[in-house]
Amino acid sequence: MVLTSGYSHVLAQDDAHGFELVRKPYSAEELARVLREAAQRGRPSAER
């Protein structure tokens, strides 16, 4: 799961509950990188 917020200071105080947090404003490149990383973490280790 990837979280995004314009109120990142509020989520950052809660440590984003273990999820990746993308703070606005973000670029398409940054979002793509975070989504790739999240997809990799979600795959079983044999597929990596």
Rosetta constraint file for C-alpha pairs under 8 A:
AtomPair CA 1 CA 19 HARMONIC 6.07 0.50
AtomPair CA 1 CA 20 HARMONIC 6.97 0.50
AtomPair CA 1 CA 38 HARMONIC 6.94 0.50
AtomPair CA 2 CA 19 HARMONIC 6.00 0.50
AtomPair CA 2 CA 20 HARMONIC 4.98 0.50
AtomPair CA 2 CA 21 HARMONIC 6.01 0.50
AtomPair CA 2 CA 22 HARMONIC 7.29 0.50
AtomPair CA 2 CA 34 HARMONIC 7.61 0.50
AtomPair CA 2 CA 35 HARMONIC 7.28 0.50
AtomPair CA 2 CA 38 HARMONIC 7.32 0.50
AtomPair CA 3 CA 16 HARMONIC 7.77 0.50
AtomPair CA 3 CA 19 HARMONIC 6.74 0.50
AtomPair CA 3 CA 20 HARMONIC 6.06 0.50
AtomPair CA 3 CA 21 HARMONIC 4.74 0.50
AtomPair CA 3 CA 22 HARMONIC 6.13 0.50
AtomPair CA 4 CA 8 HARMONIC 7.59 0.50
AtomPair CA 4 CA 21 HARMONIC 5.61 0.50
AtomPair CA 4 CA 22 HARMONIC 4.74 0.50
AtomPair CA 4 CA 23 HARMONIC 5.74 0.50
AtomPair CA 4 CA 24 HARMONIC 6.92 0.50
AtomPair CA 5 CA 11 HARMONIC 7.98 0.50
AtomPair CA 5 CA 21 HARMONIC 7.75 0.50
AtomPair CA 5 CA 22 HARMONIC 6.96 0.50
AtomPair CA 5 CA 23 HARMONIC 5.68 0.50
AtomPair CA 5 CA 24 HARMONIC 6.02 0.50
AtomPair CA 6 CA 23 HARMONIC 6.43 0.50
AtomPair CA 6 CA 24 HARMONIC 5.16 0.50
AtomPair CA 6 CA 25 HARMONIC 7.54 0.50
AtomPair CA 7 CA 11 HARMONIC 7.02 0.50
AtomPair CA 7 CA 23 HARMONIC 7.95 0.50
AtomPair CA 8 CA 12 HARMONIC 5.78 0.50
AtomPair CA 8 CA 21 HARMONIC 7.81 0.50
AtomPair CA 8 CA 23 HARMONIC 5.77 0.50
AtomPair CA 8 CA 24 HARMONIC 7.72 0.50
AtomPair CA 9 CA 13 HARMONIC 6.29 0.50
AtomPair CA 10 CA 14 HARMONIC 7.03 0.50
AtomPair CA 11 CA 15 HARMONIC 6.34 0.50
AtomPair CA 11 CA 16 HARMONIC 5.23 0.50
AtomPair CA 12 CA 16 HARMONIC 5.72 0.50
AtomPair CA 16 CA 20 HARMONIC 7.00 0.50
AtomPair CA 16 CA 21 HARMONIC 6.40 0.50
AtomPair CA 20 CA 34 HARMONIC 7.57 0.50
AtomPair CA 20 CA 38 HARMONIC 7.90 0.50
AtomPair CA 22 CA 26 HARMONIC 7.01 0.50
AtomPair CA 22 CA 31 HARMONIC 7.38 0.50
AtomPair CA 22 CA 34 HARMONIC 7.89 0.50
AtomPair CA 26 CA 30 HARMONIC 6.31 0.50
AtomPair CA 26 CA 31 HARMONIC 6.85 0.50
AtomPair CA 27 CA 31 HARMONIC 6.31 0.50
AtomPair CA 28 CA 32 HARMONIC 6.05 0.50
AtomPair CA 29 CA 33 HARMONIC 6.19 0.50
AtomPair CA 30 CA 34 HARMONIC 6.27 0.50
AtomPair CA 31 CA 35 HARMONIC 6.12 0.50
AtomPair CA 32 CA 36 HARMONIC 6.12 0.50
AtomPair CA 33 CA 37 HARMONIC 6.24 0.50
AtomPair CA 34 CA 38 HARMONIC 6.12 0.50
AtomPair CA 35 CA 39 HARMONIC 6.08 0.50
AtomPair CA 36 CA 40 HARMONIC 6.21 0.50
AtomPair CA 37 CA 41 HARMONIC 6.30 0.50
AtomPair CA 38 CA 42 HARMONIC 6.27 0.50
AtomPair CA 39 CA 43 HARMONIC 6.57 0.50
AtomPair CA 40 CA 48 HARMONIC 7.09 0.50
AtomPair CA 43 CA 47 HARMONIC 6.43 0.50
AtomPair CA 43 CA 48 HARMONIC 6.93 0.50
AtomPair CA 44 CA 48 HARMONIC 7.09 0.50
